[in-house]
């Protein structure tokens, strides 16, 4: 009997270790790609923040609005990743190619709607109480940023396809080149170097748009011309386009799009609340949200890898592997994020100095770094749990829980603590912690409900 138990324990240990290794191999490039994706806005904030604090508020609010619509589109095409990973589990490679090809047209259409949505908000800025000069600058920047939204969604569609096949490296390499191009264009166009005109924040916006078009073209060329086994996935074959033939893919996207939109929309509202308080509070909030977003890319990448493994487990109808993938991904993500939180607290001054040389702005941010460090592990927990649910095609509850946690709880709390109680940036990030605690509890409850109260490996 003891030999049987020892054999079972050894087998369980080996499966857990193998799962950590497999998730690490997949999540490493995805994390690198997601961090690289956020480095675009990091460079924007640094360059524009060094140029002019008030312009930093304008570019940050512009990105907050545009990114909300973009992330709704990202969620709508999330079915490409889930269906691609399930196709791998089911040994049906052409199904993955079909999901990708449908996603291309879908992404372009969603990008156009996102552009229209961004522009439609502009007339309301003055009505909301923004200073006329700030509202005017946001308007100029938004017209530039909105041009690149269809391109970036097409790029993400191809990235999801490759990640679903557990091949994130090509997209990662493209992101690296894109970042180098973005640094060059930002520096040249913001400050007027290398013979380019000095354009300030508008130069940063044009850099973002040009780079997004490059990212889309690069992955289109790779998948359709350079991918060695592209024929096995039918990347250049005709695909059935009947509306019912990809209903499941869209259904995953509907829930994910609304879920992504609720979370991103909530943070957009936080940026707007900060903008109503003052430009310097808006700039401080933008810096702190950018730090949060950049560091969140690590647990987000692990969450996407977890979603892929959960999707494969679902394709194989292997409940134990679904459960093992979920809890392994959660453990890895939260532990790494705790380490990042410690890093933020130790090097808070050095991190903030990267963003601005404005003493008033830095002074406003320093006390809030503690709240940011507390929020990060909670953010990682809810994000990875949510990705695991999406990987098993659980659509309704992640959307519902994001709405409750971020729209119904975090936004009113930010208004109360930030505006009514005049807590400013500190009040806004107290609300962020409250929202993340709510989301963490809700998503954990859902997993316990689905998987049982014990971890079955």
Sine and cosine of phi, psi and omega as CSV:
sin_phi,cos_phi,sin_psi,cos_psi,sin_omega,cos_omega
0.00,0.00,-0.68,0.73,-0.01,-1.00
-0.90,0.43,-0.57,0.82,0.02,-1.00
-0.91,0.41,-0.63,0.78,0.02,-1.00
-0.90,0.44,-0.69,0.73,0.00,-1.00
-0.91,0.42,-0.67,0.74,0.02,-1.00
-0.88,0.48,-0.67,0.75,0.01,-1.00
-0.90,0.44,-0.66,0.75,0.00,-1.00
-0.90,0.44,-0.70,0.71,-0.02,-1.00
-0.90,0.43,-0.65,0.76,0.04,-1.00
-0.89,0.46,-0.69,0.72,0.00,-1.00
-0.88,0.47,-0.68,0.73,0.01,-1.00
-0.90,0.44,-0.70,0.71,0.02,-1.00
-0.86,0.50,-0.71,0.71,-0.02,-1.00
-0.90,0.43,-0.61,0.79,0.01,-1.00
-0.92,0.40,-0.65,0.76,0.01,-1.00
-0.91,0.42,-0.72,0.69,0.01,-1.00
-0.88,0.48,-0.70,0.72,0.00,-1.00
-0.88,0.47,-0.63,0.78,0.01,-1.00
-0.91,0.41,-0.67,0.74,0.07,-1.00
-0.86,0.51,-0.69,0.72,-0.01,-1.00
-0.90,0.43,-0.71,0.70,-0.02,-1.00
-0.90,0.44,-0.68,0.73,0.04,-1.00
-0.90,0.43,-0.62,0.79,0.02,-1.00
-0.90,0.44,-0.68,0.73,0.01,-1.00
-0.89,0.46,-0.63,0.78,-0.01,-1.00
-0.99,0.16,-0.69,0.72,-0.10,-0.99
-0.96,0.29,-0.45,0.89,-0.01,-1.00
-0.82,0.57,-0.86,0.52,0.04,-1.00
-0.89,0.46,-0.58,0.82,0.02,-1.00
-0.91,0.42,-0.70,0.71,0.05,-1.00
-0.85,0.52,-0.73,0.68,0.00,-1.00
-0.86,0.51,-0.66,0.76,0.01,-1.00
-0.91,0.41,-0.68,0.73,-0.02,-1.00
-0.93,0.36,-0.64,0.76,0.07,-1.00
-0.89,0.46,-0.68,0.73,0.05,-1.00
-0.87,0.49,-0.60,0.80,0.02,-1.00
-0.89,0.45,-0.66,0.75,0.00,-1.00
-0.98,0.21,-0.34,0.94,0.06,-1.00
-0.89,0.45,-0.40,0.92,0.07,-1.00
-0.86,0.51,-0.78,0.63,-0.01,-1.00
-0.95,0.33,-0.52,0.85,0.07,-1.00
-0.86,0.51,-0.72,0.69,0.03,-1.00
-0.90,0.43,-0.66,0.75,0.04,-1.00
-0.84,0.54,-0.74,0.67,-0.05,-1.00
-0.91,0.42,-0.69,0.73,0.00,-1.00
-0.89,0.45,-0.74,0.67,-0.05,-1.00
-0.90,0.43,-0.75,0.66,-0.04,-1.00
-0.95,0.33,-0.60,0.80,0.04,-1.00
-0.89,0.46,-0.59,0.81,0.06,-1.00
-0.95,0.31,-0.43,0.91,-0.04,-1.00
-0.99,0.17,-0.78,0.63,-0.04,-1.00
-0.24,-0.97,0.79,-0.61,-0.05,-1.00
-0.87,0.49,-0.70,0.72,-0.01,-1.00
-0.89,0.45,-0.58,0.81,0.06,-1.00
-0.93,0.37,-0.50,0.87,0.08,-1.00
-0.88,0.47,-0.66,0.75,0.05,-1.00
-0.88,0.48,-0.67,0.74,-0.04,-1.00
-0.91,0.40,-0.75,0.67,-0.03,-1.00
-0.92,0.39,-0.54,0.84,-0.01,-1.00
-0.94,0.35,-0.69,0.73,0.02,-1.00
-0.92,0.39,-0.62,0.79,0.05,-1.00
-0.87,0.50,-0.74,0.67,0.02,-1.00
-0.91,0.42,-0.59,0.81,0.00,-1.00
-0.88,0.48,-0.67,0.74,0.01,-1.00
-0.95,0.33,-0.77,0.64,-0.05,-1.00
-0.90,0.44,-0.64,0.76,-0.02,-1.00
-0.92,0.40,-0.50,0.87,0.05,-1.00
-0.89,0.46,-0.76,0.65,0.03,-1.00
-0.91,0.41,-0.62,0.79,0.03,-1.00
-0.88,0.47,-0.70,0.71,-0.04,-1.00
-0.94,0.35,-0.48,0.88,0.15,-0.99
-0.88,0.48,-0.69,0.72,0.05,-1.00
-0.90,0.44,-0.65,0.76,0.04,-1.00
-0.85,0.52,-0.71,0.70,0.03,-1.00
-0.89,0.45,-0.62,0.78,-0.02,-1.00
-0.90,0.44,-0.50,0.87,0.01,-1.00
-0.99,-0.17,0.16,0.99,-0.01,-1.00
-0.88,0.47,-0.40,0.91,0.04,-1.00
-0.86,0.51,-0.41,0.91,0.05,-1.00
-0.88,0.48,-0.71,0.71,0.01,-1.00
-0.91,0.41,-0.73,0.69,-0.04,-1.00
-0.90,0.43,-0.73,0.69,-0.03,-1.00
-0.93,0.37,-0.56,0.83,0.05,-1.00
-0.91,0.41,-0.70,0.72,0.01,-1.00
-0.92,0.39,-0.61,0.80,0.05,-1.00
-0.92,0.40,-0.60,0.80,0.02,-1.00
-0.89,0.46,-0.60,0.80,0.07,-1.00
-0.90,0.44,-0.71,0.70,0.01,-1.00
-0.89,0.46,-0.53,0.85,-0.02,-1.00
-1.00,-0.01,-0.01,1.00,-0.03,-1.00
0.85,0.52,0.69,0.72,0.05,-1.00
-0.81,-0.59,0.96,0.26,-0.13,-0.99
-0.86,0.51,-0.57,0.82,-0.04,-1.00
-0.92,0.40,-0.41,0.91,0.08,-1.00
-0.90,0.44,-0.60,0.80,0.05,-1.00
-0.91,0.42,-0.69,0.72,0.04,-1.00
-0.88,0.47,-0.63,0.78,0.04,-1.00
-0.89,0.45,-0.68,0.74,0.01,-1.00
-0.88,0.48,-0.66,0.75,0.00,-1.00
-0.91,0.41,-0.72,0.69,-0.07,-1.00
-0.92,0.40,-0.63,0.78,0.10,-1.00
-0.90,0.43,-0.57,0.82,-0.02,-1.00
-0.92,0.39,-0.46,0.89,-0.02,-1.00
-0.89,0.46,-0.81,0.59,0.00,-1.00
-0.90,0.44,-0.65,0.76,0.01,-1.00
-0.87,0.50,-0.68,0.73,-0.02,-1.00
-0.90,0.44,-0.69,0.73,0.00,-1.00
-0.89,0.46,-0.70,0.72,0.01,-1.00
-0.90,0.44,-0.68,0.73,0.02,-1.00
-0.90,0.44,-0.59,0.81,0.04,-1.00
-0.90,0.44,-0.64,0.76,0.05,-1.00
-0.90,0.43,-0.69,0.72,0.04,-1.00
-0.89,0.46,-0.62,0.79,0.03,-1.00
-0.89,0.45,-0.67,0.74,0.02,-1.00
-0.88,0.48,-0.70,0.71,0.02,-1.00
-0.90,0.44,-0.65,0.76,0.01,-1.00
-0.88,0.47,-0.68,0.73,0.02,-1.00
-0.87,0.50,-0.73,0.68,-0.06,-1.00
-0.93,0.37,-0.54,0.84,-0.03,-1.00
-0.92,0.38,-0.36,0.93,-0.01,-1.00
-0.98,0.20,-0.42,0.91,-0.16,-0.99
-0.82,0.57,-0.67,0.74,-0.02,-1.00
-0.89,0.46,-0.30,0.95,-0.08,-1.00
-1.00,0.01,-0.14,0.99,-0.07,-1.00
-0.87,0.49,-0.74,0.67,0.00,-1.00
-0.91,0.42,-0.62,0.79,0.01,-1.00
-0.90,0.44,-0.49,0.87,-0.02,-1.00
-0.98,0.20,-0.20,0.98,0.06,-1.00
0.95,-0.31,0.18,0.98,0.03,-1.00
-0.95,0.32,0.55,-0.84,0.08,-1.00
-0.86,0.51,0.65,-0.76,-0.07,-1.00
-0.81,0.58,-0.66,0.75,-0.03,-1.00
-0.92,0.40,-0.63,0.78,0.02,-1.00
-0.93,0.38,-0.69,0.72,0.02,-1.00
-0.88,0.47,-0.63,0.78,-0.01,-1.00
-0.92,0.40,-0.65,0.76,-0.01,-1.00
-0.94,0.35,-0.63,0.78,0.06,-1.00
-0.87,0.50,-0.65,0.76,0.00,-1.00
-0.88,0.48,-0.73,0.69,0.00,-1.00
-0.88,0.48,-0.69,0.73,-0.03,-1.00
-0.93,0.37,-0.59,0.81,-0.07,-1.00
-0.91,0.41,-0.62,0.79,0.02,-1.00
-0.89,0.46,-0.55,0.84,0.02,-1.00
-0.97,0.26,-0.75,0.67,-0.05,-1.00
-0.89,0.46,-0.62,0.78,-0.09,-1.00
-0.90,0.43,-0.41,0.91,0.00,-1.00
-0.87,0.49,-0.58,0.81,-0.09,-1.00
-1.00,0.04,-0.01,1.00,-0.08,-1.00
-0.91,0.41,-0.69,0.72,0.06,-1.00
-0.86,0.51,-0.63,0.78,-0.03,-1.00
-0.91,0.43,-0.68,0.73,-0.06,-1.00
-0.94,0.35,-0.52,0.85,0.05,-1.00
-0.95,0.33,-0.58,0.81,0.09,-1.00
-0.90,0.44,-0.68,0.74,0.06,-1.00
-0.86,0.52,-0.71,0.70,-0.03,-1.00
-0.92,0.40,-0.58,0.81,0.06,-1.00
-0.84,0.54,-0.74,0.68,0.02,-1.00
-0.92,0.38,-0.59,0.81,0.05,-1.00
-0.88,0.47,-0.70,0.71,0.03,-1.00
-0.87,0.50,-0.67,0.75,0.03,-1.00
-0.85,0.52,-0.76,0.65,-0.02,-1.00
-0.92,0.40,-0.63,0.78,0.02,-1.00
-0.92,0.39,-0.59,0.81,0.05,-1.00
-0.89,0.45,-0.46,0.89,0.07,-1.00
-1.00,0.03,0.09,1.00,-0.09,-1.00
0.89,0.46,0.62,0.79,0.03,-1.00
-0.77,-0.64,0.91,0.42,-0.06,-1.00
-0.99,0.17,-0.16,0.99,-0.14,-0.99
-0.87,0.50,-0.71,0.70,0.00,-1.00
-0.84,0.53,-0.68,0.73,0.02,-1.00
-0.91,0.42,-0.58,0.81,0.03,-1.00
-0.90,0.44,-0.70,0.72,0.02,-1.00
-0.89,0.46,-0.63,0.77,0.05,-1.00
-0.89,0.45,-0.65,0.76,0.03,-1.00
-0.89,0.46,-0.63,0.77,0.01,-1.00
-0.88,0.48,-0.74,0.67,0.02,-1.00
-0.89,0.46,-0.65,0.76,0.02,-1.00
-0.87,0.49,-0.62,0.78,0.02,-1.00
-0.91,0.40,-0.66,0.76,0.04,-1.00
-0.89,0.46,-0.66,0.75,0.05,-1.00
-0.90,0.43,-0.63,0.78,-0.02,-1.00
-0.92,0.40,-0.65,0.76,0.04,-1.00
-0.88,0.48,-0.72,0.69,-0.01,-1.00
-0.88,0.47,-0.76,0.65,-0.06,-1.00
-0.92,0.39,-0.64,0.77,0.03,-1.00
-0.86,0.50,-0.78,0.63,-0.03,-1.00
-0.88,0.47,-0.67,0.74,-0.04,-1.00
-0.93,0.38,-0.69,0.72,-0.13,-0.99
-1.00,0.06,-0.51,0.86,0.02,-1.00
-0.95,0.30,-0.73,0.69,-0.11,-0.99
-0.98,-0.19,-0.08,1.00,0.02,-1.00
0.96,0.29,0.73,0.68,0.00,-1.00
-0.98,-0.19,0.25,-0.97,0.06,-1.00
0.84,0.54,0.51,0.86,0.03,-1.00
1.00,0.07,0.01,1.00,0.04,-1.00
-1.00,0.09,0.40,-0.92,0.05,-1.00
-0.95,0.32,0.51,-0.86,0.08,-1.00
-0.98,0.19,0.93,-0.37,-0.14,-0.99
-0.89,-0.46,-0.10,0.99,0.00,-1.00
0.88,0.48,-0.70,-0.72,-0.06,-1.00
-0.89,0.46,-0.54,0.84,0.03,-1.00
-0.90,0.44,-0.57,0.82,0.08,-1.00
-0.89,0.45,-0.64,0.77,0.05,-1.00
-0.90,0.44,-0.64,0.77,0.02,-1.00
-0.90,0.44,-0.67,0.74,0.03,-1.00
-0.91,0.42,-0.60,0.80,0.06,-1.00
-0.87,0.50,-0.72,0.70,0.01,-1.00
-0.85,0.53,-0.71,0.70,-0.05,-1.00
-0.92,0.39,-0.70,0.71,0.01,-1.00
-0.88,0.47,-0.69,0.72,-0.02,-1.00
-0.91,0.42,-0.62,0.79,0.01,-1.00
-0.89,0.45,-0.64,0.77,0.07,-1.00
-0.90,0.44,-0.66,0.75,0.05,-1.00
-0.86,0.50,-0.71,0.71,-0.03,-1.00
-0.86,0.51,-0.67,0.74,0.00,-1.00
-0.91,0.42,-0.74,0.67,-0.04,-1.00
-0.88,0.47,-0.66,0.75,-0.05,-1.00
-0.87,0.49,-0.71,0.70,-0.02,-1.00
-0.97,0.25,-0.51,0.86,0.10,-1.00
-0.87,0.49,-0.73,0.69,0.01,-1.00
-0.89,0.46,-0.69,0.72,-0.04,-1.00
-0.89,0.45,-0.79,0.61,-0.12,-0.99
-0.92,0.39,-0.67,0.74,-0.12,-0.99
-1.00,-0.02,-0.25,0.97,-0.06,-1.00
-0.81,-0.58,-0.49,0.87,-0.14,-0.99
-0.92,-0.39,-0.28,0.96,-0.04,-1.00
-0.93,0.37,0.90,-0.43,-0.18,-0.98
-0.87,0.49,-0.68,0.74,-0.02,-1.00
-0.97,-0.22,0.50,0.87,0.01,-1.00
-0.86,0.52,-0.54,0.84,0.00,-1.00
-0.89,0.45,-0.57,0.82,0.01,-1.00
-0.89,0.46,-0.51,0.86,0.02,-1.00
-1.00,-0.09,0.00,1.00,0.05,-1.00
0.89,0.46,0.61,0.80,-0.12,-0.99
-0.92,0.40,-0.37,0.93,-0.01,-1.00
-0.92,-0.40,0.20,0.98,0.04,-1.00
-1.00,-0.02,0.35,-0.94,0.08,-1.00
-0.93,0.36,0.53,-0.85,-0.07,-1.00
-0.84,-0.54,0.67,-0.74,0.08,-1.00
-0.87,0.49,0.74,-0.68,-0.08,-1.00
-0.91,-0.42,0.22,0.98,0.03,-1.00
-0.87,0.50,0.63,-0.78,-0.12,-0.99
-0.84,0.54,-0.62,0.78,-0.05,-1.00
-0.96,0.29,-0.41,0.91,-0.12,-0.99
-0.92,0.39,-0.33,0.94,0.03,-1.00
-0.75,-0.66,0.57,0.82,0.02,-1.00
-0.90,0.44,-0.67,0.74,-0.01,-1.00
-0.88,0.48,-0.65,0.76,0.02,-1.00
-0.88,0.48,-0.68,0.73,0.02,-1.00
-0.93,0.37,-0.63,0.78,-0.02,-1.00
-0.87,0.49,-0.66,0.75,0.09,-1.00
-0.86,0.50,-0.67,0.74,-0.02,-1.00
-0.92,0.39,-0.61,0.79,-0.01,-1.00
-0.85,0.52,-0.77,0.64,-0.01,-1.00
-0.91,0.41,-0.69,0.72,-0.01,-1.00
-0.91,0.41,-0.65,0.76,0.00,-1.00
-0.88,0.47,-0.71,0.71,0.03,-1.00
-0.91,0.40,-0.63,0.78,0.00,-1.00
-0.91,0.42,-0.75,0.66,0.04,-1.00
-0.87,0.49,-0.66,0.75,-0.03,-1.00
-0.91,0.42,-0.62,0.79,0.01,-1.00
-0.90,0.44,-0.71,0.71,0.00,-1.00
-0.92,0.38,-0.75,0.66,0.00,-1.00
-0.91,0.42,-0.62,0.78,0.02,-1.00
-0.89,0.45,-0.59,0.81,0.03,-1.00
-0.90,0.44,-0.68,0.73,0.03,-1.00
-0.95,0.32,-0.48,0.87,0.12,-0.99
-0.89,0.45,-0.67,0.74,0.02,-1.00
-0.90,0.43,-0.60,0.80,0.07,-1.00
-0.87,0.49,-0.66,0.75,0.03,-1.00
-0.90,0.43,-0.62,0.78,0.02,-1.00
-0.93,0.37,-0.64,0.76,0.05,-1.00
-0.88,0.48,-0.69,0.72,0.02,-1.00
-0.89,0.46,-0.62,0.78,0.03,-1.00
-0.91,0.42,-0.52,0.85,0.03,-1.00
-0.96,0.29,-0.46,0.89,0.02,-1.00
-0.95,0.31,-0.82,0.58,0.05,-1.00
-0.06,-1.00,0.39,-0.92,0.04,-1.00
-0.86,0.51,-0.60,0.80,-0.03,-1.00
-0.94,0.33,-0.58,0.81,0.09,-1.00
-0.92,0.39,-0.62,0.79,0.06,-1.00
-0.89,0.46,-0.67,0.75,0.01,-1.00
-0.91,0.42,-0.69,0.73,0.02,-1.00
-0.89,0.45,-0.70,0.71,0.03,-1.00
-0.88,0.47,-0.64,0.77,0.01,-1.00
-0.88,0.47,-0.68,0.74,0.01,-1.00
-0.89,0.46,-0.74,0.67,-0.06,-1.00
-0.92,0.38,-0.63,0.77,0.05,-1.00
-0.92,0.39,-0.58,0.82,0.04,-1.00
-0.91,0.41,-0.66,0.75,0.06,-1.00
-0.88,0.47,-0.72,0.69,0.02,-1.00
-0.86,0.51,-0.71,0.70,-0.05,-1.00
-0.92,0.40,-0.66,0.75,-0.01,-1.00
-0.89,0.45,-0.74,0.67,-0.03,-1.00
-0.95,0.30,-0.46,0.89,0.03,-1.00
-0.93,0.38,-0.32,0.95,0.01,-1.00
-0.88,0.48,-0.44,0.90,0.02,-1.00
-0.93,0.36,-0.82,0.57,0.08,-1.00
-0.91,0.41,-0.48,0.88,0.05,-1.00
-0.91,0.42,-0.68,0.74,0.05,-1.00
-0.88,0.47,-0.67,0.75,0.06,-1.00
-0.91,0.42,-0.60,0.80,0.04,-1.00
-0.89,0.45,-0.66,0.75,0.02,-1.00
-0.91,0.40,-0.66,0.75,0.06,-1.00
-0.89,0.45,-0.64,0.77,0.06,-1.00
-0.88,0.48,-0.67,0.74,0.01,-1.00
-0.88,0.48,-0.65,0.76,0.02,-1.00
-0.89,0.46,-0.72,0.69,-0.01,-1.00
-0.92,0.39,-0.61,0.79,0.06,-1.00
-0.91,0.42,-0.66,0.76,0.04,-1.00
-0.88,0.47,-0.65,0.76,0.06,-1.00
-0.90,0.44,-0.67,0.74,0.03,-1.00
-0.88,0.47,-0.62,0.79,0.03,-1.00
-0.93,0.38,-0.64,0.76,0.04,-1.00
-0.87,0.48,-0.54,0.84,0.02,-1.00
-1.00,-0.02,-0.05,1.00,-0.03,-1.00
0.85,0.52,0.67,0.75,-0.05,-1.00
-0.94,-0.33,1.00,-0.09,-0.07,-1.00
-0.90,0.43,-0.63,0.78,-0.03,-1.00
-0.89,0.46,-0.62,0.78,0.01,-1.00
-0.94,0.33,-0.58,0.81,0.08,-1.00
-0.85,0.53,-0.73,0.68,-0.03,-1.00
-0.92,0.40,-0.69,0.72,0.00,-1.00
-0.89,0.45,-0.68,0.73,0.01,-1.00
-0.88,0.48,-0.67,0.74,-0.03,-1.00
-0.87,0.49,-0.80,0.60,-0.12,-0.99
-0.97,0.23,-0.50,0.87,0.07,-1.00
-0.92,0.39,-0.72,0.69,0.04,-1.00
-0.88,0.48,-0.66,0.75,0.01,-1.00
-0.89,0.46,-0.72,0.70,-0.01,-1.00
-0.87,0.49,-0.74,0.67,-0.02,-1.00
-0.88,0.48,-0.70,0.71,-0.06,-1.00
-0.92,0.40,-0.70,0.72,-0.04,-1.00
-0.94,0.34,-0.65,0.76,0.01,-1.00
-0.89,0.46,-0.73,0.69,0.01,-1.00
-0.88,0.47,-0.61,0.79,-0.02,-1.00
-0.95,0.32,-0.56,0.83,0.11,-0.99
-0.87,0.49,-0.63,0.78,0.05,-1.00
-0.91,0.42,-0.62,0.78,0.05,-1.00
-0.91,0.42,-0.62,0.79,0.03,-1.00
-0.88,0.48,-0.68,0.74,0.05,-1.00
-0.89,0.46,-0.65,0.76,0.04,-1.00
-0.87,0.49,-0.68,0.73,0.01,-1.00
-0.87,0.49,-0.68,0.74,-0.02,-1.00
-0.94,0.34,-0.60,0.80,-0.03,-1.00
-0.95,0.32,-0.64,0.77,-0.11,-0.99
-0.92,-0.40,0.55,0.84,-0.09,-1.00
-0.87,0.50,-0.68,0.73,-0.03,-1.00
-0.91,0.41,-0.70,0.72,-0.01,-1.00
-0.90,0.44,-0.62,0.79,0.01,-1.00
-0.91,0.42,-0.72,0.69,-0.04,-1.00
-0.92,0.38,-0.54,0.84,0.03,-1.00
-0.90,0.44,-0.41,0.91,0.05,-1.00
-0.92,0.39,-0.47,0.88,-0.13,-0.99
-1.00,0.04,-0.55,0.83,-0.10,-0.99
-0.33,-0.95,0.44,-0.90,0.12,-0.99
-0.94,-0.33,0.30,0.95,0.02,-1.00
-1.00,0.08,0.93,-0.36,-0.07,-1.00
-0.86,0.50,-0.64,0.77,-0.01,-1.00
-0.89,0.46,-0.66,0.75,-0.01,-1.00
-0.92,0.39,-0.71,0.70,0.01,-1.00
-0.89,0.46,-0.67,0.74,0.00,-1.00
-0.87,0.49,-0.58,0.81,0.00,-1.00
-0.94,0.34,-0.54,0.84,-0.09,-1.00
-0.99,0.14,-0.57,0.82,-0.17,-0.98
-0.82,0.58,-0.75,0.67,-0.03,-1.00
-0.90,0.44,-0.39,0.92,-0.08,-1.00
-1.00,0.09,-0.21,0.98,0.00,-1.00
-0.88,0.48,-0.52,0.86,0.06,-1.00
-0.90,0.44,-0.70,0.72,0.02,-1.00
-0.90,0.43,-0.62,0.79,0.05,-1.00
-0.89,0.46,-0.69,0.73,0.00,-1.00
-0.90,0.44,-0.58,0.82,0.04,-1.00
-0.94,0.34,-0.62,0.79,-0.07,-1.00
-0.95,0.32,-0.49,0.87,-0.17,-0.99
-0.88,0.47,-0.75,0.66,0.02,-1.00
-0.89,0.45,-0.58,0.82,0.06,-1.00
-0.91,0.42,-0.65,0.76,0.04,-1.00
-0.88,0.47,-0.67,0.74,0.03,-1.00
-0.89,0.46,-0.69,0.73,-0.03,-1.00
-0.86,0.51,-0.79,0.61,-0.06,-1.00
-0.93,0.38,-0.56,0.83,-0.02,-1.00
-0.92,0.39,-0.68,0.73,-0.01,-1.00
-0.95,0.32,-0.65,0.76,0.07,-1.00
-0.85,0.52,-0.69,0.72,-0.01,-1.00
-0.89,0.45,-0.69,0.73,0.02,-1.00
-0.88,0.47,-0.64,0.77,0.01,-1.00
-0.90,0.44,-0.64,0.77,0.04,-1.00
-0.90,0.44,-0.67,0.75,0.01,-1.00
-0.90,0.43,-0.59,0.80,0.01,-1.00
-0.88,0.47,-0.44,0.90,0.03,-1.00
-0.98,-0.19,0.31,0.95,0.07,-1.00
0.89,0.45,0.50,0.86,0.13,-0.99
-1.00,0.01,0.98,-0.18,-0.23,-0.97
-0.99,-0.13,-0.70,0.72,-0.20,-0.98
-0.93,0.37,-0.73,0.68,-0.13,-0.99
-0.92,0.38,-0.67,0.74,0.07,-1.00
-0.84,0.54,-0.64,0.77,0.01,-1.00
-0.91,0.41,-0.72,0.69,-0.01,-1.00
-0.88,0.48,-0.70,0.71,-0.06,-1.00
-0.93,0.36,-0.60,0.80,0.08,-1.00
-0.90,0.43,-0.63,0.77,0.04,-1.00
-0.88,0.47,-0.69,0.72,0.00,-1.00
-0.91,0.42,-0.77,0.64,-0.13,-0.99
-0.94,0.35,-0.70,0.72,-0.16,-0.99
-0.99,-0.14,-0.62,0.79,0.00,-1.00
-1.00,0.07,-0.73,0.68,-0.09,-1.00
-0.99,0.15,-0.43,0.90,-0.06,-1.00
-0.94,-0.33,-0.84,0.54,-0.14,-0.99
-0.92,0.39,-0.72,0.70,-0.06,-1.00
-0.90,0.45,-0.77,0.64,0.06,-1.00
-0.87,0.50,-0.59,0.81,0.02,-1.00
-0.91,0.42,-0.62,0.78,0.03,-1.00
-0.91,0.41,-0.66,0.75,0.05,-1.00
-0.89,0.46,-0.68,0.73,-0.04,-1.00
-0.93,0.37,-0.81,0.58,-0.08,-1.00
-0.96,0.27,-0.55,0.84,-0.04,-1.00
-0.99,0.12,-0.70,0.72,-0.09,-1.00
-0.99,-0.13,-0.86,0.52,-0.11,-0.99
-0.91,0.41,-0.74,0.67,0.00,-1.00
-1.00,0.08,0.00,1.00,0.06,-1.00
0.84,0.54,0.63,0.78,0.02,-1.00
-0.99,0.13,-0.21,0.98,0.03,-1.00
0.86,0.50,-0.71,-0.70,-0.04,-1.00
-0.89,0.45,-0.64,0.77,0.01,-1.00
-0.88,0.48,-0.71,0.71,0.01,-1.00
-0.88,0.47,-0.62,0.78,0.01,-1.00
-0.90,0.44,-0.64,0.76,-0.04,-1.00
-0.99,0.14,-0.33,0.94,0.22,-0.98
-0.89,0.45,-0.66,0.75,0.04,-1.00
-0.90,0.44,-0.60,0.80,0.03,-1.00
-0.88,0.48,-0.68,0.74,0.03,-1.00
-0.89,0.46,-0.70,0.71,-0.01,-1.00
-0.88,0.48,-0.68,0.73,0.01,-1.00
-0.90,0.44,-0.66,0.75,0.00,-1.00
-0.94,0.35,-0.59,0.81,0.07,-1.00
-0.88,0.47,-0.70,0.71,0.01,-1.00
-0.87,0.50,-0.74,0.68,-0.02,-1.00
-0.90,0.44,-0.66,0.75,-0.01,-1.00
-0.87,0.50,-0.72,0.70,0.00,-1.00
-0.90,0.43,-0.66,0.75,-0.03,-1.00
-0.92,0.39,-0.72,0.69,-0.03,-1.00
-0.93,0.37,-0.60,0.80,0.05,-1.00
-0.89,0.45,-0.67,0.74,0.04,-1.00
-0.86,0.51,-0.66,0.75,-0.03,-1.00
-0.90,0.43,-0.66,0.75,0.02,-1.00
-0.92,0.39,-0.64,0.77,0.06,-1.00
-0.89,0.46,-0.63,0.78,0.02,-1.00
-0.89,0.45,-0.65,0.76,-0.04,-1.00
-0.99,0.16,-0.64,0.77,-0.17,-0.99
-0.97,-0.23,-0.16,0.99,-0.09,-1.00
1.00,-0.07,0.26,-0.97,-0.09,-1.00
-0.98,0.21,-0.21,0.98,0.00,-1.00
-0.92,-0.39,0.50,-0.86,0.05,-1.00
-0.98,0.19,0.90,-0.43,-0.04,-1.00
-0.98,-0.21,0.93,-0.37,0.00,-1.00
-0.86,-0.51,0.00,0.00,0.00,0.00
